[in-house]
Amino acid sequence: MFDDFMNADILTTFVGMTTAVTVVVQFTKSIVKNKFGDSAVRFYSFFIALILTIIFKRDSSGIEGIVLIIINTMMITMASIGSYHMLSDPMAKR
C-alpha cells in the first residue's frame, strides 16, 4: 500500500501535512516548552505548519495566495494539536 514513508506528494495533502507537523512538533517540543513554556508550543506548531505550507503548497500568488496559506496553516495547526490531544489522553474532560 505505502511504498514511501513521506514524500512531497504526501506532504501536499491535508493529512500528510498534519502528520508532518505533528511529528516535527512532538519531536522538538521539549526544547520549546522548556525555554518558553506551554503556550509557546501552539505558536511553534503554527510556525512549523506555515513553513511546510509555504514550501510544499504554493498554488496561487498575490493576496489570495497569502490568505489561503494562512487559513490552511491555521487548519493544519488545529488538526495537529487536536490529533495529539486525542491520542495522548482520549478520555480527558476539558
N, C-alpha and C positions, 0 to 999 in steps of 0.2 A: 504494500500500500504506500508507504513512505520510503522513498529512496534516499532522501537527504534529511538531515536534522533541521537546518534552517538555511534558506537561500533568499535571494532578492524577490523571487516570485511570491514566496510565502509572506515576506515582510510587507508586501503591498496590500495584503488583506487585513481586515479589521482584527480577526482572530490572531493572525500572525504577529501583528504589531502589538496587540495587547499582551500576548505571551512574551514577546521580546522585552517589553517594558517591565513586566512583572519579574522576569528572570534577572535583568540587569539591576533593577532597584533592590530586589531581595539579596542579591549577591553583594552589593555595595552599601546597603542601608546602614549597617552598623557604623561605618565611618561617618556618614552624615548625621546619624542620630546622636552619636557620642559628641560630635563637635557642635551641632546646632540645636539639638532637641527634637522631640517628636513632631512638632508642627512643620518643621522644615522638610520632612520626608515627603509630604504632599507636593510641595513646590519642586522638590527634587524629581519626583515622578513626572510632573508636568514638563520639566526641563528635558528629561530624557525622552519623553514622548514627542516633544517639539523637535528635538534634534533628529530623531529617527523619522518623523513625518516629513521634515524638510528634505532629508537625504533621499528617502525612498518613494515619496508620494507627491511629486511636483507635477500636478496635472495642468493647472491653469496659472496664469500670471496676472499681475495687477492687483487691485484691491479685492476683487472676487477671490483670487487665489489665496491671499493673505487671510481673509475672513474664513475661508473653508479650512485652511490649515489650522487656525486657532480653534475652530469648532471641533474638527476631527481630533485635535490634540486633547481637548477637554473630555471628549467622549472616551478616548483611549485611556486617559488617566483615571477617570471614574471607573471604567470597567476593570482596569488593572488593580486598583485599590480594592474594589468590591470583590474581585475574584480571590484576592489574597485573604480578605477577612472571611469569606465564605469557606475557604479551605483550611484556614488556621484555627478558626473557632466557629463551627457551623451552628452551635446551639446558643451563641451569645445573645443576650437580651439587651438591646440598646434602647 
